[in-house]
């Protein structure tokens, strides 16, 4: 038995072969007893990639117009970018829960039995359950998630918050799964030997019924690895994409959403229908609020649906149709911004000067609405983004020279409004000044205070000019990308994504002498081994 490290998290997990064998046999028997292909059947049994496991990805996003104003009820326009976040999920064969975020230097392992005991001793988890696709109660779940993850209320680092969001979703999925199974009559509340379960005072009583044990062992004993193709904390939706990926992988694994059926790209990846994407969006937005505090939900929506969307609080998110194939550049200032702090900055300015700030927000709202009218072209121009942006098929619509000029002017105006709200940064000003010399007028995207800057490019912008811009930015130690804008949202991959294959090549080298075993290298049970 391995002694837990600080915060109740094991620092050097190891498992005996007999323990792994026992868990594997338990899972195998659970599989044989389950109904294959049913709505509550785990996709780790019926839907896995050719490589084994479950692979999900979600795009990053850039807020094109309307950041901060959207928090106060105004319109915002945002689009997905193909700098994606990837999650792999395998079942674990040793009764442990693994979370690996190598890009954030996070490698955590928890004992499943500790989770089971905690859940059994919280009867509210069996009664306070939404009877629809609403996300779990933050008030109920978060304190439990803090206890299990070892995160205190004053833990505010991105690593701690990512772990907290993971645990919130994990507990919420199990709570909903148990509730639905009980509603469907799949569990009778008895122990495996047919006797009545003991009360809560008798340790882990509620976990002894067969369906609960099946759910917990098959769902909770998981190994989750997250890889980012976009840098965190620079306003590109890494938190939203993380929450969308984790939500989707866990909901799919628990059978709370069905297997996807809608083509998402040319490589055979699939996405879900609108109803189930909406459930993913709602749960992801709740989880993201643990990372960013008061959030509009726009990040979670764009990372879920993809495409380019217009959003106003209180109204359904509108995916813009017939958008042109926009060419953008994206520059990372390498100044990590804190969304919560920037939102607080605007809030304080609103308290001091409400009339002025309200007018600034109204101006931003007008800019966003004008942008929407420019981007959403009439049908005769062609260029439909199929399936609300979830298909990668994009036929460019026509955009006039005047349209491009207007977008440049609107970027400049919106950026000035954000500076007036107090969320600018000298590094962002430097990038804007550099691009303006080439006749390009960018704006900050996201919360501000650093982060990233984007700009529209004319389709005929010479590659030599783009190269010169990139060289100048590199001399100032800024990163530049030219991502696809408006591509597909969350999707399930049929094969192991390259980001994991590349990581495997690195791990194939000399074995590290660290005492902590990375979750990405620990033994797991691939999904295909469960198939009968």
Buried (B, 14 or more C-beta within 10 A) or exposed (E): EEEBBEBEBBBEBEBEEEBBEBBBEBBBBBBEEBEEEEEBBBBBBBBBBEBBBBBBBBBBBBBBBBBBBBBBEBBBBBBBBBBBBBBBBBBBBBBBBBBBBBBBEBBBBBBBEBBBBBBBBBEEBBEBBEEEBEBBBBEBBBEBBBBBBBBEEEBEEBBBBBBBBBBBBBBBBBBBBBBBBBEEEBBEEEBEEEEEBEEEEEBBBBBBBBBBBBBBBBBBBBBBBBBBBBBBBBBBBBBBBBBBBBBBBBBBBBBBBBBBEBBBBEEEBBBBBEEBBBBBBBBBBBBBBBBBBEBBBBBBBBBBBBBBBBBBBEEEBBBBBBBBBBBBBBBBBBBBBBBBEBBEBBBEBBEEEEEEBEEBBBBBBBBBBBBBEBBBBEEEBEBBBBBBBBBBEBEBBEBEEEBBEBBBEBBBBBBBBBBBBBBBBEBBBBBBEBBBEBEBBBBBBBBBBBBBBBBBBBEEBEEEBBEEBBEBBEEEEBBBBEBBBBBBBBBBBBEBBEBBEEBEEEBEEEEEEEEBBBBBBBEBBBBBBBEE
